[in-house]
Amino acid sequence: MDAVEQAFKTIHREDFVLEYLRDQAAIDAPMPIGFGQTISQPSTVRMMLNWLGVRPGEKILDIGSGSGWTPALLSRLTGPSGQVLAVEKVPELVKMGRDNCQKAGIKNVKFFQAGSQYGRLESAPYDRILVDASADKLPEVILSQLKVGGKLVIPIQNDILEITKTSDHGFDTETHPGFIFVPLL
């Protein structure tokens, strides 16, 4: 079993959805988590994590961390020697994500209230960056937070871009079309 499948077996989505939706957590569909936001459908998250290619010990930035499910999955992938920084714009979701990860025994994720710029510049650079909501166009400030050799997976409109930083100013991009996400706040 590969690392992403193992993470899905270990980190249970029902621990990260709203109480009244727990019996539906296995459905492969996005679900509301409040404040106009959703927890993404498992098949999409699985693809994004496979494209991201997290390795043990890496420093990961998760933008739009919602209820904490993707940071928890990333925590499992990077292992105890890695770290995950989770950034969320909605204060209530910062608390929800932190509480959910704490209940799940996740120790290497730190949650932060998002500021006016995307990401978390003061902790950059990152080995991997995952964005969990769709931007209208690629925010350049996120690219600047990525290490050379690092990878960014981000929804832009109805595509998911898989971007590898090849040099200080060089990037390789692969486009995966046909997705729908809530907007990046």
DRENDO-1510 file (C-alpha; in Angstrom, 1 decimal, always signed):
<recs>
REC; n; res; u; v; w
REC; 1; MET; +0.0; +0.0; +0.0 .
REC; 2; ASP; +1.4; +3.4; -0.9 .
REC; 3; ALA; +1.8; +6.3; +1.5 .
REC; 4; VAL; -1.3; +8.2; +0.4 .
REC; 5; GLU; -3.5; +5.1; +0.8 .
REC; 6; GLN; -2.0; +4.4; +4.2 .
REC; 7; ALA; -2.7; +8.1; +5.3 .
REC; 8; PHE; -6.3; +7.7; +4.2 .
REC; 9; LYS; -6.6; +4.4; +6.2 .
REC; 10; THR; -5.1; +6.1; +9.3 .
REC; 11; ILE; -6.8; +9.6; +9.1 .
REC; 12; HIS; -10.5; +9.2; +9.1 .
REC; 13; ARG; -12.6; +11.9; +7.3 .
REC; 14; GLU; -15.5; +11.4; +9.7 .
REC; 15; ASP; -13.4; +13.0; +12.4 .
REC; 16; PHE; -13.2; +16.2; +10.3 .
REC; 17; VAL; -16.8; +16.7; +9.1 .
REC; 18; LEU; -19.6; +18.3; +11.0 .
REC; 19; GLU; -21.3; +16.1; +13.6 .
REC; 20; TYR; -24.6; +15.8; +11.7 .
REC; 21; LEU; -22.7; +14.6; +8.5 .
REC; 22; ARG; -20.5; +11.9; +10.1 .
REC; 23; ASP; -22.6; +9.1; +8.8 .
REC; 24; GLN; -22.1; +10.4; +5.2 .
REC; 25; ALA; -18.3; +11.0; +5.5 .
REC; 26; ALA; -17.6; +8.0; +3.2 .
REC; 27; ILE; -19.5; +9.6; +0.3 .
REC; 28; ASP; -17.1; +10.8; -2.4 .
REC; 29; ALA; -18.4; +14.3; -2.4 .
REC; 30; PRO; -17.5; +17.7; -0.9 .
REC; 31; MET; -19.4; +18.5; +2.3 .
REC; 32; PRO; -20.1; +21.8; +4.0 .
REC; 33; ILE; -18.0; +22.7; +7.1 .
REC; 34; GLY; -19.6; +26.0; +7.7 .
REC; 35; PHE; -18.7; +29.6; +6.8 .
REC; 36; GLY; -19.3; +28.9; +3.0 .
REC; 37; GLN; -16.4; +26.4; +3.0 .
REC; 38; THR; -16.3; +22.7; +2.3 .
REC; 39; ILE; -14.2; +19.6; +3.0 .
REC; 40; SER; -13.1; +18.3; -0.4 .
REC; 41; GLN; -14.2; +15.0; -1.8 .
REC; 42; PRO; -11.8; +12.2; -1.0 .
REC; 43; SER; -11.0; +11.2; -4.6 .
REC; 44; THR; -9.8; +14.8; -5.4 .
REC; 45; VAL; -7.8; +15.0; -2.2 .
REC; 46; ARG; -6.2; +11.6; -3.0 .
REC; 47; MET; -5.2; +12.9; -6.5 .
REC; 48; MET; -3.8; +16.1; -5.1 .
REC; 49; LEU; -1.7; +14.3; -2.5 .
REC; 50; ASN; -0.3; +11.9; -5.1 .
REC; 51; TRP; +0.6; +14.9; -7.3 .
REC; 52; LEU; +2.2; +16.7; -4.4 .
REC; 53; GLY; +4.5; +13.7; -3.6 .
REC; 54; VAL; +5.2; +14.4; +0.0 .
REC; 55; ARG; +8.3; +12.7; +1.5 .
REC; 56; PRO; +9.1; +12.0; +5.1 .
REC; 57; GLY; +10.7; +14.9; +6.9 .
REC; 58; GLU; +9.5; +17.6; +4.6 .
REC; 59; LYS; +8.2; +21.0; +5.6 .
REC; 60; ILE; +4.7; +21.5; +4.2 .
REC; 61; LEU; +2.4; +24.5; +3.9 .
REC; 62; ASP; -1.3; +23.9; +3.6 .
REC; 63; ILE; -3.3; +26.9; +2.5 .
REC; 64; GLY; -7.1; +26.9; +3.2 .
REC; 65; SER; -6.8; +24.2; +5.9 .
REC; 66; GLY; -10.5; +24.1; +6.7 .
REC; 67; SER; -11.6; +21.5; +9.2 .
REC; 68; GLY; -8.0; +20.1; +9.5 .
REC; 69; TRP; -8.4; +17.0; +7.3 .
REC; 70; THR; -5.7; +17.8; +4.7 .
REC; 71; PRO; -3.2; +19.0; +7.3 .
REC; 72; ALA; -3.8; +15.7; +9.2 .
REC; 73; LEU; -3.2; +13.7; +6.0 .
REC; 74; LEU; -0.1; +15.7; +5.2 .
REC; 75; SER; +1.1; +15.1; +8.8 .
REC; 76; ARG; +0.9; +11.4; +8.2 .
REC; 77; LEU; +2.8; +11.7; +4.9 .
REC; 78; THR; +5.7; +13.8; +6.2 .
REC; 79; GLY; +5.9; +11.8; +9.4 .
REC; 80; PRO; +7.1; +12.7; +12.9 .
REC; 81; SER; +10.3; +14.3; +11.5 .
REC; 82; GLY; +8.4; +16.6; +9.2 .
REC; 83; GLN; +6.2; +19.6; +9.9 .
REC; 84; VAL; +2.9; +21.0; +8.5 .
REC; 85; LEU; +2.0; +24.6; +8.8 .
REC; 86; ALA; -1.8; +25.1; +8.2 .
REC; 87; VAL; -3.1; +28.5; +7.2 .
REC; 88; GLU; -6.8; +29.4; +7.2 .
REC; 89; LYS; -8.6; +32.7; +6.7 .
REC; 90; VAL; -11.8; +31.9; +8.8 .
REC; 91; PRO; -11.0; +32.2; +12.5 .
REC; 92; GLU; -13.6; +29.6; +13.5 .
REC; 93; LEU; -12.1; +27.1; +11.0 .
REC; 94; VAL; -8.6; +27.7; +12.4 .
REC; 95; LYS; -10.0; +26.6; +15.8 .
REC; 96; MET; -12.0; +23.7; +14.3 .
REC; 97; GLY; -8.9; +22.4; +12.4 .
REC; 98; ARG; -6.7; +22.7; +15.5 .
REC; 99; ASP; -9.3; +21.0; +17.7 .
REC; 100; ASN; -9.9; +18.2; +15.2 .
REC; 101; CYS; -6.1; +17.5; +14.8 .
REC; 102; GLN; -5.6; +17.6; +18.5 .
REC; 103; LYS; -8.4; +15.0; +19.0 .
REC; 104; ALA; -6.8; +12.8; +16.3 .
REC; 105; GLY; -3.5; +12.9; +18.2 .
REC; 106; ILE; -1.7; +14.9; +15.4 .
REC; 107; LYS; +1.4; +16.5; +16.9 .
REC; 108; ASN; +3.3; +18.0; +13.9 .
REC; 109; VAL; +0.7; +20.5; +12.6 .
REC; 110; LYS; +0.6; +24.1; +13.6 .
REC; 111; PHE; -2.4; +26.2; +12.7 .
REC; 112; PHE; -2.2; +29.9; +11.8 .
REC; 113; GLN; -4.8; +32.6; +11.1 .
REC; 114; ALA; -4.2; +33.8; +7.5 .
REC; 115; GLY; -3.1; +37.4; +7.0 .
REC; 116; SER; -3.5; +39.7; +4.0 .
REC; 117; GLN; -1.0; +37.7; +1.9 .
REC; 118; TYR; -1.3; +34.1; +0.8 .
REC; 119; GLY; +0.8; +31.6; +2.6 .
REC; 120; ARG; +3.2; +32.1; +5.5 .
REC; 121; LEU; +6.2; +34.1; +4.3 .
REC; 122; GLU; +8.0; +34.1; +7.8 .
REC; 123; SER; +8.4; +30.3; +7.8 .
REC; 124; ALA; +9.3; +29.9; +4.1 .
REC; 125; PRO; +10.7; +28.2; +2.1 .
REC; 126; TYR; +8.7; +25.0; +1.9 .
REC; 127; ASP; +9.3; +21.6; +0.3 .
REC; 128; ARG; +5.6; +21.3; -0.6 .
REC; 129; ILE; +2.7; +23.6; -0.7 .
REC; 130; LEU; -0.9; +22.5; -1.0 .
REC; 131; VAL; -3.8; +24.9; -1.7 .
REC; 132; ASP; -7.2; +23.6; -0.8 .
REC; 133; ALA; -9.4; +26.2; -2.6 .
REC; 134; SER; -9.5; +27.7; -6.1 .
REC; 135; ALA; -7.8; +31.0; -7.0 .
REC; 136; ASP; -8.7; +33.0; -10.1 .
REC; 137; LYS; -5.1; +33.3; -11.1 .
REC; 138; LEU; -1.8; +31.9; -9.7 .
REC; 139; PRO; -0.7; +34.0; -6.7 .
REC; 140; GLU; +3.0; +34.7; -7.3 .
REC; 141; VAL; +3.6; +35.2; -3.6 .
REC; 142; ILE; +2.9; +31.5; -3.1 .
REC; 143; LEU; +5.5; +30.5; -5.7 .
REC; 144; SER; +8.1; +32.6; -3.9 .
REC; 145; GLN; +7.6; +30.5; -0.7 .
REC; 146; LEU; +8.6; +27.3; -2.5 .
REC; 147; LYS; +12.1; +25.8; -2.3 .
REC; 148; VAL; +14.0; +25.0; -5.6 .
REC; 149; GLY; +13.0; +21.3; -6.2 .
REC; 150; GLY; +9.8; +21.8; -4.3 .
REC; 151; LYS; +6.2; +21.3; -5.6 .
REC; 152; LEU; +3.0; +23.3; -5.4 .
REC; 153; VAL; -0.4; +21.8; -6.1 .
REC; 154; ILE; -3.1; +24.5; -6.5 .
REC; 155; PRO; -6.6; +24.8; -8.0 .
REC; 156; ILE; -6.8; +27.7; -10.5 .
REC; 157; GLN; -10.4; +28.1; -11.7 .
REC; 158; ASN; -11.4; +24.6; -12.9 .
REC; 159; ASP; -7.9; +23.2; -13.2 .
REC; 160; ILE; -5.4; +21.9; -10.7 .
REC; 161; LEU; -1.9; +22.9; -11.4 .
REC; 162; GLU; +1.1; +20.8; -10.4 .
REC; 163; ILE; +4.0; +23.2; -10.3 .
REC; 164; THR; +7.6; +22.1; -9.7 .
REC; 165; LYS; +10.2; +24.9; -9.0 .
REC; 166; THR; +13.2; +24.0; -11.1 .
REC; 167; SER; +15.4; +27.1; -10.3 .
REC; 168; ASP; +15.0; +30.5; -8.6 .
REC; 169; HIS; +12.8; +31.7; -11.4 .
REC; 170; GLY; +12.0; +28.5; -13.4 .
REC; 171; PHE; +9.0; +26.3; -13.1 .
REC; 172; ASP; +7.5; +23.2; -14.8 .
REC; 173; THR; +3.7; +23.1; -14.8 .
REC; 174; GLU; +1.4; +20.2; -15.4 .
REC; 175; THR; -2.4; +21.0; -15.8 .
REC; 176; HIS; -5.1; +18.7; -14.6 .
REC; 177; PRO; -8.5; +20.0; -15.9 .
REC; 178; GLY; -12.1; +19.4; -14.8 .
REC; 179; PHE; -12.4; +20.3; -11.0 .
REC; 180; ILE; -14.6; +22.5; -8.9 .
REC; 181; PHE; -13.5; +24.1; -5.6 .
REC; 182; VAL; -14.8; +26.8; -3.3 .
REC; 183; PRO; -13.0; +30.1; -3.9 .
REC; 184; LEU; -9.7; +30.9; -2.1 .
REC; 185; LEU; -10.4; +33.6; +0.4 .
</recs>
